[in-house]
Amino acid sequence: MILGVSFDTPKENAAFAEKFNFNFPLLCDVDRKMGVAYGATDGKPGGYASRIGVIIGPDGKIKDAGKADAKTYPQDALKKL
């Protein structure tokens, strides 16, 4: 499953997903807990997140994680699988 995570509000994410025709869920992490847990941000208010990709196996364990280029990540991830 592919999904995105953003620090934006549900309303902002819905507008963004509609504008860019996303065909996957875009989750809201307004309290930044997920971003901190996965190393995408240091948690400082107002800071931006790093764009990362995480592959989680069926067992719930992280199989791969690191910086991600939004344009190439889907293909990069498929190669890793």
Phi and psi restraints in degrees (range 20) as a CNS / XPLOR table:
assign (resid 1 and name C) (resid 2 and name N)
       (resid 2 and name CA) (resid 2 and name C) 1.0 -108.1 20.0 2
assign (resid 2 and name N) (resid 2 and name CA)
       (resid 2 and name C) (resid 3 and name N) 1.0 137.2 20.0 2
assign (resid 2 and name C) (resid 3 and name N)
       (resid 3 and name CA) (resid 3 and name C) 1.0 -151.1 20.0 2
assign (resid 3 and name N) (resid 3 and name CA)
       (resid 3 and name C) (resid 4 and name N) 1.0 160.2 20.0 2
assign (resid 3 and name C) (resid 4 and name N)
       (resid 4 and name CA) (resid 4 and name C) 1.0 -113.7 20.0 2
assign (resid 4 and name N) (resid 4 and name CA)
       (resid 4 and name C) (resid 5 and name N) 1.0 157.5 20.0 2
assign (resid 4 and name C) (resid 5 and name N)
       (resid 5 and name CA) (resid 5 and name C) 1.0 -132.9 20.0 2
assign (resid 5 and name N) (resid 5 and name CA)
       (resid 5 and name C) (resid 6 and name N) 1.0 136.8 20.0 2
assign (resid 5 and name C) (resid 6 and name N)
       (resid 6 and name CA) (resid 6 and name C) 1.0 -138.4 20.0 2
assign (resid 6 and name N) (resid 6 and name CA)
       (resid 6 and name C) (resid 7 and name N) 1.0 155.2 20.0 2
assign (resid 6 and name C) (resid 7 and name N)
       (resid 7 and name CA) (resid 7 and name C) 1.0 -81.0 20.0 2
assign (resid 7 and name N) (resid 7 and name CA)
       (resid 7 and name C) (resid 8 and name N) 1.0 -5.6 20.0 2
assign (resid 7 and name C) (resid 8 and name N)
       (resid 8 and name CA) (resid 8 and name C) 1.0 -74.7 20.0 2
assign (resid 8 and name N) (resid 8 and name CA)
       (resid 8 and name C) (resid 9 and name N) 1.0 166.4 20.0 2
assign (resid 8 and name C) (resid 9 and name N)
       (resid 9 and name CA) (resid 9 and name C) 1.0 -74.4 20.0 2
assign (resid 9 and name N) (resid 9 and name CA)
       (resid 9 and name C) (resid 10 and name N) 1.0 163.1 20.0 2
assign (resid 9 and name C) (resid 10 and name N)
       (resid 10 and name CA) (resid 10 and name C) 1.0 -55.1 20.0 2
assign (resid 10 and name N) (resid 10 and name CA)
       (resid 10 and name C) (resid 11 and name N) 1.0 -41.0 20.0 2
assign (resid 10 and name C) (resid 11 and name N)
       (resid 11 and name CA) (resid 11 and name C) 1.0 -63.6 20.0 2
assign (resid 11 and name N) (resid 11 and name CA)
       (resid 11 and name C) (resid 12 and name N) 1.0 -45.1 20.0 2
assign (resid 11 and name C) (resid 12 and name N)
       (resid 12 and name CA) (resid 12 and name C) 1.0 -64.3 20.0 2
assign (resid 12 and name N) (resid 12 and name CA)
       (resid 12 and name C) (resid 13 and name N) 1.0 -42.6 20.0 2
assign (resid 12 and name C) (resid 13 and name N)
       (resid 13 and name CA) (resid 13 and name C) 1.0 -64.9 20.0 2
assign (resid 13 and name N) (resid 13 and name CA)
       (resid 13 and name C) (resid 14 and name N) 1.0 -39.7 20.0 2
assign (resid 13 and name C) (resid 14 and name N)
       (resid 14 and name CA) (resid 14 and name C) 1.0 -61.9 20.0 2
assign (resid 14 and name N) (resid 14 and name CA)
       (resid 14 and name C) (resid 15 and name N) 1.0 -43.6 20.0 2
assign (resid 14 and name C) (resid 15 and name N)
       (resid 15 and name CA) (resid 15 and name C) 1.0 -65.3 20.0 2
assign (resid 15 and name N) (resid 15 and name CA)
       (resid 15 and name C) (resid 16 and name N) 1.0 -42.0 20.0 2
assign (resid 15 and name C) (resid 16 and name N)
       (resid 16 and name CA) (resid 16 and name C) 1.0 -64.2 20.0 2
assign (resid 16 and name N) (resid 16 and name CA)
       (resid 16 and name C) (resid 17 and name N) 1.0 -46.5 20.0 2
assign (resid 16 and name C) (resid 17 and name N)
       (resid 17 and name CA) (resid 17 and name C) 1.0 -62.6 20.0 2
assign (resid 17 and name N) (resid 17 and name CA)
       (resid 17 and name C) (resid 18 and name N) 1.0 -39.0 20.0 2
assign (resid 17 and name C) (resid 18 and name N)
       (resid 18 and name CA) (resid 18 and name C) 1.0 -68.6 20.0 2
assign (resid 18 and name N) (resid 18 and name CA)
       (resid 18 and name C) (resid 19 and name N) 1.0 -43.8 20.0 2
assign (resid 18 and name C) (resid 19 and name N)
       (resid 19 and name CA) (resid 19 and name C) 1.0 -57.8 20.0 2
assign (resid 19 and name N) (resid 19 and name CA)
       (resid 19 and name C) (resid 20 and name N) 1.0 -40.6 20.0 2
assign (resid 19 and name C) (resid 20 and name N)
       (resid 20 and name CA) (resid 20 and name C) 1.0 -102.6 20.0 2
assign (resid 20 and name N) (resid 20 and name CA)
       (resid 20 and name C) (resid 21 and name N) 1.0 10.6 20.0 2
assign (resid 20 and name C) (resid 21 and name N)
       (resid 21 and name CA) (resid 21 and name C) 1.0 57.6 20.0 2
assign (resid 21 and name N) (resid 21 and name CA)
       (resid 21 and name C) (resid 22 and name N) 1.0 43.2 20.0 2
assign (resid 21 and name C) (resid 22 and name N)
       (resid 22 and name CA) (resid 22 and name C) 1.0 -61.6 20.0 2
assign (resid 22 and name N) (resid 22 and name CA)
       (resid 22 and name C) (resid 23 and name N) 1.0 139.1 20.0 2
assign (resid 22 and name C) (resid 23 and name N)
       (resid 23 and name CA) (resid 23 and name C) 1.0 -112.1 20.0 2
assign (resid 23 and name N) (resid 23 and name CA)
       (resid 23 and name C) (resid 24 and name N) 1.0 28.0 20.0 2
assign (resid 23 and name C) (resid 24 and name N)
       (resid 24 and name CA) (resid 24 and name C) 1.0 -146.1 20.0 2
assign (resid 24 and name N) (resid 24 and name CA)
       (resid 24 and name C) (resid 25 and name N) 1.0 157.9 20.0 2
assign (resid 24 and name C) (resid 25 and name N)
       (resid 25 and name CA) (resid 25 and name C) 1.0 -66.8 20.0 2
assign (resid 25 and name N) (resid 25 and name CA)
       (resid 25 and name C) (resid 26 and name N) 1.0 145.6 20.0 2
assign (resid 25 and name C) (resid 26 and name N)
       (resid 26 and name CA) (resid 26 and name C) 1.0 -120.9 20.0 2
assign (resid 26 and name N) (resid 26 and name CA)
       (resid 26 and name C) (resid 27 and name N) 1.0 108.1 20.0 2
assign (resid 26 and name C) (resid 27 and name N)
       (resid 27 and name CA) (resid 27 and name C) 1.0 -86.4 20.0 2
assign (resid 27 and name N) (resid 27 and name CA)
       (resid 27 and name C) (resid 28 and name N) 1.0 155.0 20.0 2
assign (resid 27 and name C) (resid 28 and name N)
       (resid 28 and name CA) (resid 28 and name C) 1.0 -103.8 20.0 2
assign (resid 28 and name N) (resid 28 and name CA)
       (resid 28 and name C) (resid 29 and name N) 1.0 129.2 20.0 2
assign (resid 28 and name C) (resid 29 and name N)
       (resid 29 and name CA) (resid 29 and name C) 1.0 -123.4 20.0 2
assign (resid 29 and name N) (resid 29 and name CA)
       (resid 29 and name C) (resid 30 and name N) 1.0 59.1 20.0 2
assign (resid 29 and name C) (resid 30 and name N)
       (resid 30 and name CA) (resid 30 and name C) 1.0 -64.0 20.0 2
assign (resid 30 and name N) (resid 30 and name CA)
       (resid 30 and name C) (resid 31 and name N) 1.0 -25.4 20.0 2
assign (resid 30 and name C) (resid 31 and name N)
       (resid 31 and name CA) (resid 31 and name C) 1.0 -90.6 20.0 2
assign (resid 31 and name N) (resid 31 and name CA)
       (resid 31 and name C) (resid 32 and name N) 1.0 -1.6 20.0 2
assign (resid 31 and name C) (resid 32 and name N)
       (resid 32 and name CA) (resid 32 and name C) 1.0 65.9 20.0 2
assign (resid 32 and name N) (resid 32 and name CA)
       (resid 32 and name C) (resid 33 and name N) 1.0 13.0 20.0 2
assign (resid 32 and name C) (resid 33 and name N)
       (resid 33 and name CA) (resid 33 and name C) 1.0 -64.4 20.0 2
assign (resid 33 and name N) (resid 33 and name CA)
       (resid 33 and name C) (resid 34 and name N) 1.0 -42.4 20.0 2
assign (resid 33 and name C) (resid 34 and name N)
       (resid 34 and name CA) (resid 34 and name C) 1.0 -67.8 20.0 2
assign (resid 34 and name N) (resid 34 and name CA)
       (resid 34 and name C) (resid 35 and name N) 1.0 -41.3 20.0 2
assign (resid 34 and name C) (resid 35 and name N)
       (resid 35 and name CA) (resid 35 and name C) 1.0 -59.2 20.0 2
assign (resid 35 and name N) (resid 35 and name CA)
       (resid 35 and name C) (resid 36 and name N) 1.0 -41.5 20.0 2
assign (resid 35 and name C) (resid 36 and name N)
       (resid 36 and name CA) (resid 36 and name C) 1.0 -68.4 20.0 2
assign (resid 36 and name N) (resid 36 and name CA)
       (resid 36 and name C) (resid 37 and name N) 1.0 -45.1 20.0 2
assign (resid 36 and name C) (resid 37 and name N)
       (resid 37 and name CA) (resid 37 and name C) 1.0 -60.2 20.0 2
assign (resid 37 and name N) (resid 37 and name CA)
       (resid 37 and name C) (resid 38 and name N) 1.0 -36.0 20.0 2
assign (resid 37 and name C) (resid 38 and name N)
       (resid 38 and name CA) (resid 38 and name C) 1.0 -95.9 20.0 2
assign (resid 38 and name N) (resid 38 and name CA)
       (resid 38 and name C) (resid 39 and name N) 1.0 4.7 20.0 2
assign (resid 38 and name C) (resid 39 and name N)
       (resid 39 and name CA) (resid 39 and name C) 1.0 77.1 20.0 2
assign (resid 39 and name N) (resid 39 and name CA)
       (resid 39 and name C) (resid 40 and name N) 1.0 20.6 20.0 2
assign (resid 39 and name C) (resid 40 and name N)
       (resid 40 and name CA) (resid 40 and name C) 1.0 -85.5 20.0 2
assign (resid 40 and name N) (resid 40 and name CA)
       (resid 40 and name C) (resid 41 and name N) 1.0 -14.5 20.0 2
assign (resid 40 and name C) (resid 41 and name N)
       (resid 41 and name CA) (resid 41 and name C) 1.0 -156.3 20.0 2
assign (resid 41 and name N) (resid 41 and name CA)
       (resid 41 and name C) (resid 42 and name N) 1.0 161.5 20.0 2
assign (resid 41 and name C) (resid 42 and name N)
       (resid 42 and name CA) (resid 42 and name C) 1.0 -90.3 20.0 2
assign (resid 42 and name N) (resid 42 and name CA)
       (resid 42 and name C) (resid 43 and name N) 1.0 -3.1 20.0 2
assign (resid 42 and name C) (resid 43 and name N)
       (resid 43 and name CA) (resid 43 and name C) 1.0 89.4 20.0 2
assign (resid 43 and name N) (resid 43 and name CA)
       (resid 43 and name C) (resid 44 and name N) 1.0 0.1 20.0 2
assign (resid 43 and name C) (resid 44 and name N)
       (resid 44 and name CA) (resid 44 and name C) 1.0 -67.1 20.0 2
assign (resid 44 and name N) (resid 44 and name CA)
       (resid 44 and name C) (resid 45 and name N) 1.0 134.3 20.0 2
assign (resid 44 and name C) (resid 45 and name N)
       (resid 45 and name CA) (resid 45 and name C) 1.0 -58.0 20.0 2
assign (resid 45 and name N) (resid 45 and name CA)
       (resid 45 and name C) (resid 46 and name N) 1.0 138.0 20.0 2
assign (resid 45 and name C) (resid 46 and name N)
       (resid 46 and name CA) (resid 46 and name C) 1.0 82.4 20.0 2
assign (resid 46 and name N) (resid 46 and name CA)
       (resid 46 and name C) (resid 47 and name N) 1.0 -11.0 20.0 2
assign (resid 46 and name C) (resid 47 and name N)
       (resid 47 and name CA) (resid 47 and name C) 1.0 -76.9 20.0 2
assign (resid 47 and name N) (resid 47 and name CA)
       (resid 47 and name C) (resid 48 and name N) 1.0 155.8 20.0 2
assign (resid 47 and name C) (resid 48 and name N)
       (resid 48 and name CA) (resid 48 and name C) 1.0 -88.6 20.0 2
assign (resid 48 and name N) (resid 48 and name CA)
       (resid 48 and name C) (resid 49 and name N) 1.0 155.7 20.0 2
assign (resid 48 and name C) (resid 49 and name N)
       (resid 49 and name CA) (resid 49 and name C) 1.0 -89.0 20.0 2
assign (resid 49 and name N) (resid 49 and name CA)
       (resid 49 and name C) (resid 50 and name N) 1.0 150.7 20.0 2
assign (resid 49 and name C) (resid 50 and name N)
       (resid 50 and name CA) (resid 50 and name C) 1.0 -77.9 20.0 2
assign (resid 50 and name N) (resid 50 and name CA)
       (resid 50 and name C) (resid 51 and name N) 1.0 146.2 20.0 2
assign (resid 50 and name C) (resid 51 and name N)
       (resid 51 and name CA) (resid 51 and name C) 1.0 -82.8 20.0 2
assign (resid 51 and name N) (resid 51 and name CA)
       (resid 51 and name C) (resid 52 and name N) 1.0 111.7 20.0 2
assign (resid 51 and name C) (resid 52 and name N)
       (resid 52 and name CA) (resid 52 and name C) 1.0 -124.8 20.0 2
assign (resid 52 and name N) (resid 52 and name CA)
       (resid 52 and name C) (resid 53 and name N) 1.0 161.2 20.0 2
assign (resid 52 and name C) (resid 53 and name N)
       (resid 53 and name CA) (resid 53 and name C) 1.0 -123.3 20.0 2
assign (resid 53 and name N) (resid 53 and name CA)
       (resid 53 and name C) (resid 54 and name N) 1.0 141.0 20.0 2
assign (resid 53 and name C) (resid 54 and name N)
       (resid 54 and name CA) (resid 54 and name C) 1.0 -132.3 20.0 2
assign (resid 54 and name N) (resid 54 and name CA)
       (resid 54 and name C) (resid 55 and name N) 1.0 129.8 20.0 2
assign (resid 54 and name C) (resid 55 and name N)
       (resid 55 and name CA) (resid 55 and name C) 1.0 -107.1 20.0 2
assign (resid 55 and name N) (resid 55 and name CA)
       (resid 55 and name C) (resid 56 and name N) 1.0 120.1 20.0 2
assign (resid 55 and name C) (resid 56 and name N)
       (resid 56 and name CA) (resid 56 and name C) 1.0 -110.6 20.0 2
assign (resid 56 and name N) (resid 56 and name CA)
       (resid 56 and name C) (resid 57 and name N) 1.0 126.9 20.0 2
assign (resid 56 and name C) (resid 57 and name N)
       (resid 57 and name CA) (resid 57 and name C) 1.0 -76.3 20.0 2
assign (resid 57 and name N) (resid 57 and name CA)
       (resid 57 and name C) (resid 58 and name N) 1.0 169.7 20.0 2
assign (resid 57 and name C) (resid 58 and name N)
       (resid 58 and name CA) (resid 58 and name C) 1.0 -57.8 20.0 2
assign (resid 58 and name N) (resid 58 and name CA)
       (resid 58 and name C) (resid 59 and name N) 1.0 -22.8 20.0 2
assign (resid 58 and name C) (resid 59 and name N)
       (resid 59 and name CA) (resid 59 and name C) 1.0 -83.1 20.0 2
assign (resid 59 and name N) (resid 59 and name CA)
       (resid 59 and name C) (resid 60 and name N) 1.0 0.0 20.0 2
assign (resid 59 and name C) (resid 60 and name N)
       (resid 60 and name CA) (resid 60 and name C) 1.0 84.6 20.0 2
assign (resid 60 and name N) (resid 60 and name CA)
       (resid 60 and name C) (resid 61 and name N) 1.0 3.5 20.0 2
assign (resid 60 and name C) (resid 61 and name N)
       (resid 61 and name CA) (resid 61 and name C) 1.0 -97.8 20.0 2
assign (resid 61 and name N) (resid 61 and name CA)
       (resid 61 and name C) (resid 62 and name N) 1.0 146.5 20.0 2
assign (resid 61 and name C) (resid 62 and name N)
       (resid 62 and name CA) (resid 62 and name C) 1.0 -69.8 20.0 2
assign (resid 62 and name N) (resid 62 and name CA)
       (resid 62 and name C) (resid 63 and name N) 1.0 125.3 20.0 2
assign (resid 62 and name C) (resid 63 and name N)
       (resid 63 and name CA) (resid 63 and name C) 1.0 -98.0 20.0 2
assign (resid 63 and name N) (resid 63 and name CA)
       (resid 63 and name C) (resid 64 and name N) 1.0 -28.5 20.0 2
assign (resid 63 and name C) (resid 64 and name N)
       (resid 64 and name CA) (resid 64 and name C) 1.0 -160.5 20.0 2
assign (resid 64 and name N) (resid 64 and name CA)
       (resid 64 and name C) (resid 65 and name N) 1.0 142.9 20.0 2
assign (resid 64 and name C) (resid 65 and name N)
       (resid 65 and name CA) (resid 65 and name C) 1.0 -155.0 20.0 2
assign (resid 65 and name N) (resid 65 and name CA)
       (resid 65 and name C) (resid 66 and name N) 1.0 147.7 20.0 2
assign (resid 65 and name C) (resid 66 and name N)
       (resid 66 and name CA) (resid 66 and name C) 1.0 166.4 20.0 2
assign (resid 66 and name N) (resid 66 and name CA)
       (resid 66 and name C) (resid 67 and name N) 1.0 -178.6 20.0 2
assign (resid 66 and name C) (resid 67 and name N)
       (resid 67 and name CA) (resid 67 and name C) 1.0 -58.1 20.0 2
assign (resid 67 and name N) (resid 67 and name CA)
       (resid 67 and name C) (resid 68 and name N) 1.0 146.8 20.0 2
assign (resid 67 and name C) (resid 68 and name N)
       (resid 68 and name CA) (resid 68 and name C) 1.0 -135.2 20.0 2
assign (resid 68 and name N) (resid 68 and name CA)
       (resid 68 and name C) (resid 69 and name N) 1.0 137.9 20.0 2
assign (resid 68 and name C) (resid 69 and name N)
       (resid 69 and name CA) (resid 69 and name C) 1.0 -93.6 20.0 2
assign (resid 69 and name N) (resid 69 and name CA)
       (resid 69 and name C) (resid 70 and name N) 1.0 119.3 20.0 2
assign (resid 69 and name C) (resid 70 and name N)
       (resid 70 and name CA) (resid 70 and name C) 1.0 -57.5 20.0 2
assign (resid 70 and name N) (resid 70 and name CA)
       (resid 70 and name C) (resid 71 and name N) 1.0 -29.2 20.0 2
assign (resid 70 and name C) (resid 71 and name N)
       (resid 71 and name CA) (resid 71 and name C) 1.0 -77.4 20.0 2
assign (resid 71 and name N) (resid 71 and name CA)
       (resid 71 and name C) (resid 72 and name N) 1.0 -31.0 20.0 2
assign (resid 71 and name C) (resid 72 and name N)
       (resid 72 and name CA) (resid 72 and name C) 1.0 -112.4 20.0 2
assign (resid 72 and name N) (resid 72 and name CA)
       (resid 72 and name C) (resid 73 and name N) 1.0 -9.4 20.0 2
assign (resid 72 and name C) (resid 73 and name N)
       (resid 73 and name CA) (resid 73 and name C) 1.0 -58.8 20.0 2
assign (resid 73 and name N) (resid 73 and name CA)
       (resid 73 and name C) (resid 74 and name N) 1.0 -42.0 20.0 2
assign (resid 73 and name C) (resid 74 and name N)
       (resid 74 and name CA) (resid 74 and name C) 1.0 -55.3 20.0 2
assign (resid 74 and name N) (resid 74 and name CA)
       (resid 74 and name C) (resid 75 and name N) 1.0 -45.1 20.0 2
assign (resid 74 and name C) (resid 75 and name N)
       (resid 75 and name CA) (resid 75 and name C) 1.0 -70.6 20.0 2
assign (resid 75 and name N) (resid 75 and name CA)
       (resid 75 and name C) (resid 76 and name N) 1.0 -39.5 20.0 2
assign (resid 75 and name C) (resid 76 and name N)
       (resid 76 and name CA) (resid 76 and name C) 1.0 -60.2 20.0 2
assign (resid 76 and name N) (resid 76 and name CA)
       (resid 76 and name C) (resid 77 and name N) 1.0 -44.0 20.0 2
assign (resid 76 and name C) (resid 77 and name N)
       (resid 77 and name CA) (resid 77 and name C) 1.0 -65.2 20.0 2
assign (resid 77 and name N) (resid 77 and name CA)
       (resid 77 and name C) (resid 78 and name N) 1.0 -41.1 20.0 2
assign (resid 77 and name C) (resid 78 and name N)
       (resid 78 and name CA) (resid 78 and name C) 1.0 -61.2 20.0 2
assign (resid 78 and name N) (resid 78 and name CA)
       (resid 78 and name C) (resid 79 and name N) 1.0 -38.2 20.0 2
assign (resid 78 and name C) (resid 79 and name N)
       (resid 79 and name CA) (resid 79 and name C) 1.0 -62.3 20.0 2
assign (resid 79 and name N) (resid 79 and name CA)
       (resid 79 and name C) (resid 80 and name N) 1.0 -36.3 20.0 2
assign (resid 79 and name C) (resid 80 and name N)
       (resid 80 and name CA) (resid 80 and name C) 1.0 -74.0 20.0 2
assign (resid 80 and name N) (resid 80 and name CA)
       (resid 80 and name C) (resid 81 and name N) 1.0 -25.1 20.0 2
